[in-house]
Amino acid sequence: MAESMSTVIGKDAKLTGTIEVAGSLRIDGYIKGKVVSSETVVIGTTGKVEGDVDAKNGTIAGTVTGNVTVTEKVELQTQAVLYGDLKTTALVIEQGATFDGACCMKQGATRHEAGGTNSK
């Protein structure tokens, strides 16, 4: 990934609550709560999130139990496990990934539309 990570949650870290980052975030540990990033969220193979994820871009190689809203592109890598609904503009699912939920792909999707309202 070309951009640098503003914040890294190490594999031995366990956090509870809302995490908001102005920039990119990499999660290799465990988070129970909402994750919000103005840029990219990367969930490594050892990463686990129990809560919603809201970001510009997302790469998931670990486990997410919660809804994911990404305004640009989401990539579910081979070892990814996603239990929850997904809202994005572009989606890549590698062979071997597990995705159990509904998916909504819409050009120009915004975080504000996650609640089901259409603001056109």
BELVENLIN-V30454 format. One record per backbone hydrogen bond with DSSP energy under -0.5 kcal/mol. CO is the residue of the C=O (numbers start at 0). NH is the residue of the N-H. If there is no record, write none. Layout:
# BELVENLIN-V30454
<<CO NH> <CO NH>>
This chain:
# BELVENLIN-V30454
<<6 25> <7 9> <8 27> <8 28> <9 12> <12 29> <14 31> <17 19> <18 35> <20 22> <20 37> <22 38> <23 5> <23 6> <24 41> <25 8> <25 27> <26 43> <28 47> <29 14> <30 32> <30 49> <31 16> <33 18> <34 53> <35 20> <38 55> <38 56> <39 24> <39 41> <40 42> <40 58> <41 26> <41 43> <42 60> <42 61> <43 46> <46 62> <47 30> <48 50> <48 64> <49 32> <51 34> <52 68> <53 36> <54 70> <55 71> <55 72> <56 40> <57 74> <58 42> <58 60> <59 76> <61 80> <62 48> <63 65> <63 82> <64 50> <66 52> <67 86> <68 54> <71 88> <71 89> <72 57> <73 91> <74 59> <74 76> <75 93> <76 79> <79 97> <80 63> <81 83> <81 99> <82 65> <84 67> <85 103> <86 69> <87 105> <89 73> <91 75> <91 93> <93 96> <97 81> <98 100> <99 83> <101 85> <103 87> <103 105> <105 108> <109 112> <110 113> <111 114> <112 115> <116 118>>
